[in-house]
Amino acid sequence: MGSLTLTHLTYAGSGLPTARVDFDPKFTVIYGSSNTGKTFIVDSIDYMLGGHVRPSIPRAAGYSQILLGLLLPDGTPLTLVRKPGGKSIYVHHADLRNLVHATPDAVVSARRIRSRRDISHFLLSKVGLDDSYIRTNEAGNTELLKLADLTHLAVVTDTRMIDPTPPSQRTRGTAARTSARSVMKLLLTGEDEPPAAKLPNAAQRRIQRSKINLIDSLVLDLYAKLSRDQTPAELQQQLARLEGTLEDMARSLARESEQQARAVAARAQLAEKVAESENRLGEVLDLLGRFGILRQQYQSDLARLEMVSEAGNLLGYFQVGRCVFCGAEPEHQHPQHGVQETTQLHEAVIVESTKTHTLLADLQLTISDLEAQRDELAQHRADLTRQVDEADNALAQIEARLAPLNEGLREVVAERLRIERDLELRARLDELDEHRAQLVSEGAVPAKRAEALIAGRILTSFDQVLQRVLDSWRIPDVEDAGYDPYGGDVSAGGTTRAGHGRGMRALLHAAFSIALARYCLDRRLPHLGFLVLDSPLVTYKEPDYDADRIPPNVIDHFYRSFLAFPGQAIIVENATPPPDVIEGARVITFSGSGDRPGFFPARPSSAHSVS
């Protein structure tokens, strides 16, 4: 069986910088910051291989072509080109890595149309699996193998990595389990199912009755979940009335909320004015205190000056004439005698007393003015305080009106949700009734046919490969790992994968995919040849390891296990690979900034962009 090799994924658009990642034929690691387009790359690969979910992020806007490069088993280059949202894939037998204008060599449908002109048959024919059949149900019906039956085993997205659905199944359900078991038989043994013919209608009718009974049980269960016995028309009318009530309540709530916002703003302004008034009143009181001390000082100075004047008069120090000390007449007194001194002292006392009286008078006027300001500010503060109380009362009244409005709104919304749920249940009931009528008219699946199982020795060999993969990562408590061909799940440490937490589910899914690829490629059994894993390590944490990341021991051994991988491996992760892996693999780092911020390069400025 042949294998495919991915060479590149490219997004191209007119006037936009080309976004591309090139894949190493053996091992590629894409890691770095979150929200840089790593998962978008995996989703785009799945989309180009026939996936129906279009990958979409804002930075992809404007790109008109998605290019996926491959190498066929004989080494021939191949480029698949698809428009985002397009239903056709254009095939070019060349290695194209820019906007494609050439005429394609072939055009195939991106979706399976049960013909030889879809991408599924085209690629399966290149690896020799286009005529392989798989079983689709327990009755024994078969259909041709689809590419989607293999891509979900080779391209594992981050959501499927942690989903409890068994890794061998694309979806849940009995039919999916049967198909997955048949695909695993094809991969592990190389043997497909023999095509089955339609069985007699009598058997179909027996199965039909079982399906009808199941539908009847589902109908009874859905009826039990209905909150009220109302027709869809009645529910629609009630829903319309509730919508009108909601609009009225929303308008009332908006008016009250607007009044509340204005009242809160007014209350805040009043609070600022109160603070300003109190600050100014504090300043005035402080000045009054200081000026009161100064007034006391002036009064003390005047008292001392008056005392000096009275003492001088009493002793005659300030009288001009005969000296009170020696009795000499003025004409007999010496030029430097004390008469001049005493006269000047008397004049100085008078001048100082006059100046102090003047200062005291001015100070008294200032104090009187400040006291008037104090009284005015105190009254203003009292007025503001009263206004604040009134504003608080107004806010309390608004809140009292808002409370019943909010409660009523919650009740109406809850009632609307109940009606919408009943409408959904009614729609589901109508679908079941239609499906029941179709089963009655068309018949059902034929009777059960014995299924060819996978030999025990093959399952044992695969389980050994799975165990070696887990042991190489140094993960604790993963002994007795194995694949259950009946349930489709894998188990390790005595617990199925679905019974583990998100971290172990991701690692067990990755280990299953790697073991399956190793087993098939080493034995030249059917496999696409490449493996793309998105975020197998993000959610895992070792027991008793106090960190929010995976221990480097597991990370390093995980990455190193791919250095000897027999096919092509592409790992998309946040965890940094060890230095020896960086040297031995193609490592693409998305830093969120710098030369390679992410999958999409920075857009050119509008001034230089091409319209």
Disulfide bonds with the S-S distance in Angstrom:
none
